Amino acid sequence: MPISSMRWRVASALITAGAAAAAVLVLAVPAGASTGATEISPEQAGYTATGAQFQGVDADVYLRNPAQYAGQVASFGHSVQLWSAGLVVSVGVKASTSGSDYTPYAIIYDRSTHQVIASNPNAEWCDDSDNCGPTIGSIPFGETVIFNLSYNPKTGDVEFRALPAESNGGFLASYTAATGVSFTQARVGTDFGSTQWDASYSHTPPAQFTKVAVYSRVALTTYSGHTSTLWSWWVHHQLLANTGQQSGNDWVAIPADLTHGGASFQTWFVPQNQQTRSQPVLH
């Protein structure tokens, strides 16, 4: 069922409250915070969390001018994701480096076949006056976007939100999956491929490490209702983007270390002088 204006106002209030809670979480690093092995993705740089059942993931990201990266890639974006054995659900924004705006999206994949199950299901765009409709708007660079992805294991409902922090409008979508799906992985990061498994895109390494994105107020919520940052009793892993084509220029981007109690991190393009078979070192 499409998201009504009333539901939009409730969603906005919940996200505001959740963001405030996430801000409190960064004050202390839990003693049990666990760091896992580095993982490689063909197209995403960021962080992944494992070792728990996640029903929600939230993050803020500042949208930088995409045109400044035209020398590296043709397009890129940012997303938060939940992974189960059979599904991958994601909400994010993407931009062409020949333009200046970001387009929000929601998508559900079959994890085994990599096929799209649904794209922008029941999607709506709400403007500043609380008017909602099916025509999806865009978000200009210079704004901060609040991502919220949540799953209800009792009803099977998945909610997707990408909300510009500077306005009352934004992107919302909803999808009904099966009940009791076990999402055991949560991801936050910068995307360069057309899907989570795409390594066919072209990229050109810059002359030096170049910042792509800054993520903040990252918060994960388990099925039991526990909310924390990436630093918690679950395991967090750095996710490095490497196309794996063995061309000598395979490293695309990597994340910096976590800061603010595990709630913040940056992603960076890997330069030409770090294109080796060993892992790049961010200075």
BALUMBA-208160 format. One record per residue (C-alpha): residue number from 1; x, y negated, z. Coordinates in steps of 0.1 Angstrom, whole numbers. Layout:
BALUMBA-208160
atom k: NUM&c1: X&c2: Y&c3: Z .
...
This chain:
BALUMBA-208160
atom k: 1&c1: 0&c2: 0&c3: 0 .
atom k: 2&c1: 14&c2: -34&c3: -9 .
atom k: 3&c1: 28&c2: -55&c3: 20 .
atom k: 4&c1: 3&c2: -81&c3: 29 .
atom k: 5&c1: 11&c2: -117&c3: 40 .
atom k: 6&c1: 2&c2: -108&c3: 76 .
atom k: 7&c1: 25&c2: -78&c3: 75 .
atom k: 8&c1: 52&c2: -101&c3: 60 .
atom k: 9&c1: 50&c2: -124&c3: 90 .
atom k: 10&c1: 52&c2: -95&c3: 115 .
atom k: 11&c1: 82&c2: -81&c3: 96 .
atom k: 12&c1: 100&c2: -115&c3: 97 .
atom k: 13&c1: 94&c2: -117&c3: 135 .
atom k: 14&c1: 107&c2: -82&c3: 140 .
atom k: 15&c1: 139&c2: -89&c3: 120 .
atom k: 16&c1: 145&c2: -121&c3: 139 .
atom k: 17&c1: 142&c2: -102&c3: 171 .
atom k: 18&c1: 165&c2: -74&c3: 158 .
atom k: 19&c1: 191&c2: -99&c3: 147 .
atom k: 20&c1: 192&c2: -115&c3: 182 .
atom k: 21&c1: 196&c2: -80&c3: 197 .
atom k: 22&c1: 224&c2: -72&c3: 173 .
atom k: 23&c1: 242&c2: -104&c3: 184 .
atom k: 24&c1: 241&c2: -93&c3: 220 .
atom k: 25&c1: 256&c2: -59&c3: 211 .
atom k: 26&c1: 288&c2: -74&c3: 198 .
atom k: 27&c1: 299&c2: -86&c3: 232 .
atom k: 28&c1: 315&c2: -53&c3: 243 .
atom k: 29&c1: 331&c2: -24&c3: 226 .
atom k: 30&c1: 319&c2: 9&c3: 241 .
atom k: 31&c1: 346&c2: 32&c3: 255 .
atom k: 32&c1: 333&c2: 61&c3: 234 .
atom k: 33&c1: 337&c2: 43&c3: 201 .
atom k: 34&c1: 349&c2: 69&c3: 176 .
atom k: 35&c1: 369&c2: 63&c3: 144 .
atom k: 36&c1: 367&c2: 90&c3: 117 .
atom k: 37&c1: 388&c2: 98&c3: 87 .
atom k: 38&c1: 389&c2: 74&c3: 57 .
atom k: 39&c1: 365&c2: 83&c3: 30 .
atom k: 40&c1: 366&c2: 75&c3: -8 .
atom k: 41&c1: 336&c2: 64&c3: -28 .
atom k: 42&c1: 337&c2: 59&c3: -66 .
atom k: 43&c1: 319&c2: 26&c3: -63 .
atom k: 44&c1: 315&c2: 13&c3: -28 .
atom k: 45&c1: 338&c2: -4&c3: -3 .
atom k: 46&c1: 326&c2: -8&c3: 33 .
atom k: 47&c1: 318&c2: 15&c3: 62 .
atom k: 48&c1: 298&c2: 47&c3: 68 .
atom k: 49&c1: 286&c2: 61&c3: 101 .
atom k: 50&c1: 280&c2: 98&c3: 108 .
atom k: 51&c1: 274&c2: 120&c3: 137 .
atom k: 52&c1: 238&c2: 109&c3: 145 .
atom k: 53&c1: 203&c2: 107&c3: 131 .
atom k: 54&c1: 198&c2: 71&c3: 119 .
atom k: 55&c1: 163&c2: 57&c3: 113 .
atom k: 56&c1: 175&c2: 21&c3: 107 .
atom k: 57&c1: 204&c2: 0&c3: 95 .
atom k: 58&c1: 206&c2: -38&c3: 95 .
atom k: 59&c1: 233&c2: -62&c3: 82 .
atom k: 60&c1: 237&c2: -98&c3: 71 .
atom k: 61&c1: 259&c2: -108&c3: 41 .
atom k: 62&c1: 269&c2: -142&c3: 28 .
atom k: 63&c1: 264&c2: -144&c3: -10 .
atom k: 64&c1: 295&c2: -157&c3: -27 .
atom k: 65&c1: 295&c2: -172&c3: -62 .
atom k: 66&c1: 296&c2: -142&c3: -84 .
atom k: 67&c1: 312&c2: -161&c3: -113 .
atom k: 68&c1: 345&c2: -162&c3: -94 .
atom k: 69&c1: 349&c2: -124&c3: -99 .
atom k: 70&c1: 343&c2: -124&c3: -136 .
atom k: 71&c1: 380&c2: -115&c3: -141 .
atom k: 72&c1: 376&c2: -83&c3: -120 .
atom k: 73&c1: 341&c2: -68&c3: -128 .
atom k: 74&c1: 310&c2: -75&c3: -149 .
atom k: 75&c1: 287&c2: -71&c3: -119 .
atom k: 76&c1: 286&c2: -61&c3: -83 .
atom k: 77&c1: 263&c2: -62&c3: -53 .
atom k: 78&c1: 258&c2: -55&c3: -16 .
atom k: 79&c1: 236&c2: -28&c3: 1 .
atom k: 80&c1: 227&c2: -9&c3: 32 .
atom k: 81&c1: 218&c2: 28&c3: 28 .
atom k: 82&c1: 206&c2: 59&c3: 46 .
atom k: 83&c1: 216&c2: 94&c3: 34 .
atom k: 84&c1: 200&c2: 127&c3: 42 .
atom k: 85&c1: 208&c2: 161&c3: 27 .
atom k: 86&c1: 183&c2: 155&c3: -1 .
atom k: 87&c1: 177&c2: 117&c3: -3 .
atom k: 88&c1: 196&c2: 85&c3: -5 .
atom k: 89&c1: 175&c2: 53&c3: 2 .
atom k: 90&c1: 190&c2: 18&c3: -4 .
atom k: 91&c1: 181&c2: -18&c3: -3 .
atom k: 92&c1: 204&c2: -44&c3: -17 .
atom k: 93&c1: 212&c2: -73&c3: -41 .
atom k: 94&c1: 231&c2: -73&c3: -73 .
atom k: 95&c1: 246&c2: -100&c3: -95 .
atom k: 96&c1: 262&c2: -104&c3: -129 .
atom k: 97&c1: 295&c2: -122&c3: -127 .
atom k: 98&c1: 283&c2: -143&c3: -157 .
atom k: 99&c1: 255&c2: -157&c3: -136 .
atom k: 100&c1: 249&c2: -174&c3: -103 .
atom k: 101&c1: 219&c2: -155&c3: -87 .
atom k: 102&c1: 214&c2: -122&c3: -70 .
atom k: 103&c1: 185&c2: -99&c3: -76 .
atom k: 104&c1: 171&c2: -78&c3: -47 .
atom k: 105&c1: 161&c2: -42&c3: -52 .
atom k: 106&c1: 150&c2: -10&c3: -34 .
atom k: 107&c1: 158&c2: 25&c3: -47 .
atom k: 108&c1: 154&c2: 61&c3: -37 .
atom k: 109&c1: 176&c2: 88&c3: -52 .
atom k: 110&c1: 176&c2: 126&c3: -52 .
atom k: 111&c1: 210&c2: 132&c3: -36 .
atom k: 112&c1: 216&c2: 165&c3: -53 .
atom k: 113&c1: 207&c2: 155&c3: -89 .
atom k: 114&c1: 215&c2: 118&c3: -85 .
atom k: 115&c1: 182&c2: 111&c3: -103 .
atom k: 116&c1: 161&c2: 80&c3: -94 .
atom k: 117&c1: 129&c2: 91&c3: -75 .
atom k: 118&c1: 115&c2: 56&c3: -72 .
atom k: 119&c1: 127&c2: 21&c3: -80 .
atom k: 120&c1: 112&c2: -10&c3: -62 .
atom k: 121&c1: 83&c2: 10&c3: -49 .
atom k: 122&c1: 54&c2: -13&c3: -39 .
atom k: 123&c1: 78&c2: -42&c3: -41 .
atom k: 124&c1: 67&c2: -78&c3: -34 .
atom k: 125&c1: 83&c2: -112&c3: -33 .
atom k: 126&c1: 71&c2: -137&c3: -7 .
atom k: 127&c1: 78&c2: -174&c3: -11 .
atom k: 128&c1: 82&c2: -200&c3: 16 .
atom k: 129&c1: 45&c2: -206&c3: 17 .
atom k: 130&c1: 38&c2: -169&c3: 26 .
atom k: 131&c1: 24&c2: -162&c3: -9 .
atom k: 132&c1: 33&c2: -127&c3: -20 .
atom k: 133&c1: 32&c2: -111&c3: -54 .
atom k: 134&c1: 48&c2: -84&c3: -76 .
atom k: 135&c1: 71&c2: -107&c3: -95 .
atom k: 136&c1: 105&c2: -103&c3: -79 .
atom k: 137&c1: 125&c2: -135&c3: -74 .
atom k: 138&c1: 162&c2: -141&c3: -72 .
atom k: 139&c1: 185&c2: -155&c3: -45 .
atom k: 140&c1: 212&c2: -181&c3: -53 .
atom k: 141&c1: 247&c2: -178&c3: -41 .
atom k: 142&c1: 255&c2: -197&c3: -10 .
atom k: 143&c1: 227&c2: -181&c3: 11 .
atom k: 144&c1: 230&c2: -154&c3: 37 .
atom k: 145&c1: 208&c2: -124&c3: 32 .
atom k: 146&c1: 194&c2: -103&c3: 60 .
atom k: 147&c1: 191&c2: -66&c3: 51 .
atom k: 148&c1: 168&c2: -43&c3: 69 .
atom k: 149&c1: 162&c2: -6&c3: 60 .
atom k: 150&c1: 141&c2: 15&c3: 83 .
atom k: 151&c1: 125&c2: 50&c3: 83 .
atom k: 152&c1: 97&c2: 63&c3: 105 .
atom k: 153&c1: 102&c2: 101&c3: 110 .
atom k: 154&c1: 67&c2: 106&c3: 122 .
atom k: 155&c1: 49&c2: 90&c3: 93 .
atom k: 156&c1: 76&c2: 93&c3: 66 .
atom k: 157&c1: 73&c2: 55&c3: 58 .
atom k: 158&c1: 105&c2: 38&c3: 45 .
atom k: 159&c1: 106&c2: -1&c3: 47 .
atom k: 160&c1: 130&c2: -21&c3: 26 .
atom k: 161&c1: 137&c2: -58&c3: 32 .
atom k: 162&c1: 162&c2: -84&c3: 18 .
atom k: 163&c1: 154&c2: -117&c3: 33 .
atom k: 164&c1: 172&c2: -150&c3: 27 .
atom k: 165&c1: 181&c2: -164&c3: 61 .
atom k: 166&c1: 175&c2: -200&c3: 50 .
atom k: 167&c1: 139&c2: -195&c3: 40 .
atom k: 168&c1: 107&c2: -178&c3: 51 .
atom k: 169&c1: 103&c2: -157&c3: 19 .
atom k: 170&c1: 121&c2: -127&c3: 5 .
atom k: 171&c1: 119&c2: -92&c3: -9 .
atom k: 172&c1: 99&c2: -63&c3: 6 .
atom k: 173&c1: 92&c2: -28&c3: -6 .
atom k: 174&c1: 78&c2: 4&c3: 9 .
atom k: 175&c1: 79&c2: 41&c3: 1 .
atom k: 176&c1: 65&c2: 72&c3: 17 .
atom k: 177&c1: 90&c2: 101&c3: 20 .
atom k: 178&c1: 84&c2: 133&c3: 39 .
atom k: 179&c1: 81&c2: 133&c3: 76 .
atom k: 180&c1: 110&c2: 145&c3: 97 .
atom k: 181&c1: 137&c2: 137&c3: 72 .
atom k: 182&c1: 171&c2: 138&c3: 89 .
atom k: 183&c1: 192&c2: 108&c3: 78 .
atom k: 184&c1: 227&c2: 117&c3: 92 .
atom k: 185&c1: 246&c2: 89&c3: 74 .
atom k: 186&c1: 243&c2: 52&c3: 73 .
atom k: 187&c1: 263&c2: 29&c3: 49 .
atom k: 188&c1: 270&c2: -8&c3: 46 .
atom k: 189&c1: 291&c2: -23&c3: 18 .
atom k: 190&c1: 299&c2: -38&c3: -16 .
atom k: 191&c1: 288&c2: -19&c3: -47 .
atom k: 192&c1: 304&c2: -19&c3: -82 .
atom k: 193&c1: 287&c2: 10&c3: -100 .
atom k: 194&c1: 252&c2: 14&c3: -113 .
atom k: 195&c1: 246&c2: 42&c3: -88 .
atom k: 196&c1: 264&c2: 56&c3: -57 .
atom k: 197&c1: 281&c2: 81&c3: -79 .
atom k: 198&c1: 291&c2: 59&c3: -108 .
atom k: 199&c1: 328&c2: 57&c3: -116 .
atom k: 200&c1: 324&c2: 46&c3: -153 .
atom k: 201&c1: 325&c2: 8&c3: -148 .
atom k: 202&c1: 354&c2: -13&c3: -158 .
atom k: 203&c1: 375&c2: -34&c3: -134 .
atom k: 204&c1: 407&c2: -54&c3: -135 .
atom k: 205&c1: 428&c2: -57&c3: -104 .
atom k: 206&c1: 435&c2: -93&c3: -94 .
atom k: 207&c1: 470&c2: -107&c3: -87 .
atom k: 208&c1: 465&c2: -107&c3: -49 .
atom k: 209&c1: 440&c2: -94&c3: -24 .
atom k: 210&c1: 407&c2: -112&c3: -30 .
atom k: 211&c1: 378&c2: -114&c3: -6 .
atom k: 212&c1: 345&c2: -102&c3: -20 .
atom k: 213&c1: 321&c2: -103&c3: 10 .
atom k: 214&c1: 317&c2: -109&c3: 47 .
atom k: 215&c1: 292&c2: -87&c3: 66 .
atom k: 216&c1: 280&c2: -95&c3: 100 .
atom k: 217&c1: 254&c2: -84&c3: 127 .
atom k: 218&c1: 256&c2: -48&c3: 115 .
atom k: 219&c1: 234&c2: -27&c3: 137 .
atom k: 220&c1: 223&c2: 10&c3: 134 .
atom k: 221&c1: 193&c2: 26&c3: 152 .
atom k: 222&c1: 190&c2: 63&c3: 159 .
atom k: 223&c1: 158&c2: 84&c3: 161 .
atom k: 224&c1: 159&c2: 81&c3: 198 .
atom k: 225&c1: 157&c2: 43&c3: 196 .
atom k: 226&c1: 194&c2: 36&c3: 205 .
atom k: 227&c1: 207&c2: 5&c3: 187 .
atom k: 228&c1: 244&c2: -4&c3: 184 .
atom k: 229&c1: 271&c2: -17&c3: 160 .
atom k: 230&c1: 294&c2: 5&c3: 140 .
atom k: 231&c1: 315&c2: 9&c3: 171 .
atom k: 232&c1: 295&c2: 34&c3: 192 .
atom k: 233&c1: 293&c2: 70&c3: 202 .
atom k: 234&c1: 287&c2: 80&c3: 166 .
atom k: 235&c1: 317&c2: 82&c3: 142 .
atom k: 236&c1: 325&c2: 53&c3: 118 .
atom k: 237&c1: 346&c2: 57&c3: 87 .
atom k: 238&c1: 362&c2: 32&c3: 63 .
atom k: 239&c1: 349&c2: 36&c3: 28 .
atom k: 240&c1: 373&c2: 28&c3: 0 .
atom k: 241&c1: 362&c2: 23&c3: -36 .
atom k: 242&c1: 384&c2: 43&c3: -60 .
atom k: 243&c1: 372&c2: 53&c3: -95 .
atom k: 244&c1: 394&c2: 84&c3: -94 .
atom k: 245&c1: 402&c2: 81&c3: -131 .
atom k: 246&c1: 440&c2: 85&c3: -125 .
atom k: 247&c1: 447&c2: 56&c3: -148 .
atom k: 248&c1: 471&c2: 39&c3: -123 .
atom k: 249&c1: 445&c2: 12&c3: -116 .
atom k: 250&c1: 420&c2: 33&c3: -97 .
atom k: 251&c1: 417&c2: 12&c3: -65 .
atom k: 252&c1: 388&c2: -12&c3: -67 .
atom k: 253&c1: 381&c2: -26&c3: -32 .
atom k: 254&c1: 387&c2: -17&c3: 4 .
atom k: 255&c1: 372&c2: -29&c3: 38 .
atom k: 256&c1: 392&c2: -48&c3: 64 .
atom k: 257&c1: 391&c2: -37&c3: 101 .
atom k: 258&c1: 359&c2: -41&c3: 121 .
atom k: 259&c1: 356&c2: -72&c3: 142 .
atom k: 260&c1: 331&c2: -87&c3: 167 .
atom k: 261&c1: 326&c2: -54&c3: 185 .
atom k: 262&c1: 320&c2: -34&c3: 153 .
atom k: 263&c1: 293&c2: -57&c3: 140 .
atom k: 264&c1: 314&c2: -75&c3: 113 .
atom k: 265&c1: 339&c2: -67&c3: 85 .
atom k: 266&c1: 351&c2: -80&c3: 51 .
atom k: 267&c1: 356&c2: -63&c3: 17 .
atom k: 268&c1: 385&c2: -72&c3: -6 .
atom k: 269&c1: 395&c2: -64&c3: -42 .
atom k: 270&c1: 427&c2: -45&c3: -43 .
atom k: 271&c1: 455&c2: -63&c3: -63 .
atom k: 272&c1: 477&c2: -50&c3: -90 .
atom k: 273&c1: 507&c2: -45&c3: -67 .
atom k: 274&c1: 487&c2: -21&c3: -45 .
atom k: 275&c1: 477&c2: 2&c3: -74 .
atom k: 276&c1: 495&c2: 33&c3: -62 .
atom k: 277&c1: 485&c2: 69&c3: -53 .
atom k: 278&c1: 487&c2: 60&c3: -16 .
atom k: 279&c1: 461&c2: 41&c3: 3 .
atom k: 280&c1: 464&c2: 3&c3: -2 .
atom k: 281&c1: 475&c2: -18&c3: 28 .
atom k: 282&c1: 455&c2: -50&c3: 34 .
atom k: 283&c1: 479&c2: -77&c3: 47 .
